[in-house]
Amino acid sequence: MAETLKITRQGQGPSLVLIHGWGLNSGIWQPSIEKLSSSFEVITVDLPGFGINVEHCLANYSLFNVAEQIANAIEEPAIYLGWSLGGLVATQIALTAPSKVLALITVASSPCFIEKEYLPKEAEAKMAQFDLWPGIKAPLLTSFHRQLANNVQKTLDGFLKIQAMGSPHIREDIKQIRNLVMQYPIPSKKTLDDSLALLETVDLRKQIPKISQPFLRLYGRLDSLVPKNVPDLVTDLASGSEQYIFHQASHAPFISHADDFIEILTQWLDKTVEVSAQR
């Protein structure tokens, strides 16, 4: 039997699973955990090959396999919150293991991160004004693959800067993110390459209309990785979902606008998932 991913639990209350984004680890959630653990049992899980699971390698680093590993590691039904790449993972779990997901929250995420021509029929009317689905230009991710071959740490530092780009306090955000994630080992080049490929290849636009759980999407208006047109386009695809945009935030609103982020998140959970009844 394959080894189960390691997870951590803090606090008491309904289970809330936090899944980090590409290149980082669960350390990124430390400030959020401090604010959430009085009302929730906060479960953090590092993706295979990251953080405390740095030695847990997958031969086939597919979205399905990553999602399955996490779903197997967390036995009870829970609220799932995924940031960036973690949003894709959380969405996949909601689709393939719906009984385990009480509610789905994605942060600075997109069902399709890459700019591409193909559009699902549901979005064609809205997309008539655009030539392409808005996303990261393919050459940028290709450049990250090349940089990884030469210098992993430099590549990760560059990605941190992109994530904070647009924030009104970019230097402070970068410093805080770096301090949080550097308490864990750096992933291997292979893990970084394989997981980066998910951002290039995964396209869940056709699947997200099937999400049946309460679904909240949180964005930063100044995000350089998830273009400003994405939220409304995803609303067309997942019409039963809700969205909130932090207008002065970029790719990590839970860092740059921590108090506002927690307020919006907990208000929605109290209303939607009836958290108070579960306590």
C-alpha positions, 0 to 999 in steps of 0.5 A: 500500500502506498504511503499516505501523505502527512497532514497537520491539524490545529484548532477545533471545529468543522474541518477546513483543508488548506491546499497551497500553490505551486512552488510553495508549501503549507507554511504559507498558511501560518498567519491564516491558521492563527486566525482560523483555528479558534473556529475550525480544525484547520488541516494543512496538507503539502502536495506530494513532493513539497513541504513535509511531504518532500520525500513523497514522490509520485511517478505520475504527477497528474491532477487526478493522482494528486487529488486522490492522494489528498482525499485518501489522507483526509478521512472525514468530510471537510471544507476544501480551500485551494490557492492557485494550483491548490485550487485546481486540486481542491476542485478535482477532489470536489468532482471526483470525491464529492462526498468528502467536500462540504464546500469548495473555495478557490483563491486566485485560481482558474479552471484553465491557467494557460492562455488558449484558443479553445473555449467551452460552449457555455462561455462562447457568448461572453468570450465573443469579445476576446480572442483567447481564454485569458491566462498565463502566456505559454512562453512564461511557463516554458521559461520557468522550466528552463530556469529550473534546469539551471537554478531552482532557488532563483526560479522560486524567488522569481515566482514569488515576485510574480505572485506579489506583483501588483500588491501595494506593499510588494516588498513586505509580501515577498519577504513574508511569503519567503520567510513562511515557506523557507522553513521547509525543504525545497522541492526537487527539480522533478517535482517542480517541473511535474507540478508546473506542467499541471498549470500548463495542461489542466483545463477544468472548464468543462467540468466545473459546471458539475460542481454541486457543493457550495462554491466560493471563488476569491480573487485579487483584482491586481493578480498578474497570473489570473487575469481580471476577465477570468472571474466573470467567465468562470461565473458563466461556467459555474453559475451557482458559485459566488465570487469576491474580488479584493480590489487592491490585492494580487495573487495572495490576498490572504497575505496582503489583505489578511484580515479582510480575507478572513472576514470574507471567508468566515462570513461566507462559511457561516452563511453557507455551510452553517458552521455554527450548527456544526460547532 
